[in-house]
Amino acid sequence: GENVEQHPSTLSVQEGDSAVIKCTYSDSASNYFPWYKQELGKRPQLIIDIRSNVGEKKDQRIAVTLNKTAKHFSLHITETQPEDSAVYFCAKLAGGSQGNLIFGKGTKLSVKP
Amino acid sequence: EPEVTQTPSHQVTQMGQEVILRCVPISNHLYFYWYRQILGQKVEFLVSFYNNEISEKSEIFDDQFSVERPDGSNFTLKIRSTKLEDSAMYFCASRADGQGAKTQYFGPGTRLLVL
C-alpha cells in the first residue's frame, strides 16, 4: 500500500538554529502534501501545505519544498523557538482518494533554550 | 474561528462493550473522516464519509466499526464490541467541498481506553 517515510524520528536543536524534516513517498499520483504539528495530548494542527504544481512555499519561519521527480518533500523551520517543540507529521493525499491522508510516523522536535 | 468538536474527551470501557464516539464537524463542511492514533504512533486513516455514505475505508475499519450522520450536525463512530487493541486516540476531521478545499481540520480527539 501507499506509504510515507519520515526522518528523523527525533530531532534536537538549539534555539535559533534551523530544523529540517524530510519525507519520501511511493505513489506518484499524490498532489497535496500537508504538514501537521501536534503538541502533547492535543489535536494535529495544519501548519503548512504544498500542492504539486509548486516546488516551494514559505510562511514566515516555516517553508516546505517538494520534489515530485524524486518523490520527497521537506519541512524547514528557521530561527527555532522553544514553542516549536512538538511532534511534526508529514502527510500526503492518498492517490485517487476523497481526501484520505496518509501520515508519516512523526518527528519529535525538541528546541533547547 | 469554527472548530471540529468531539465528545467525550476520554472514554474507558470494558472489552466487548460498545462505544459511540461523537463529532460535530465544521458546519459548512461536507467531507468527514475518522482517524486513530495509537499512543506514540502515527495517525492512521479509518474511514471517509460524504453525501451520507462511506466513500472509503481502510483495512482497520472492519465489521466492528460503523459510522453515521444521525442528524445535520453530528457524525459518529461506533465500535460494536471493543477489543484491547482498540485503545487509541480517535480523531474526527472535516473539510469543505470544492476542488481547492483540501485542508482537513481535526477535532481534539477522544482518548479510548479498553480494559
Interface residues (C-beta under 8 A of the other chain):
Chain A: Y32 P34 Y36 K42 R43 P44 Q45 L46 D49 R51 F89 A91 L93 A94 S97 Q98 G99 N100 L101 I102 F103 G104 K105 G106
Chain B: Y31 Y33 Y35 Q41 K42 V43 E44 F45 S48 Y50 S55 E56 S58 F91 R95 K102 T103 Q104 Y105 F106 G107 P108 G109
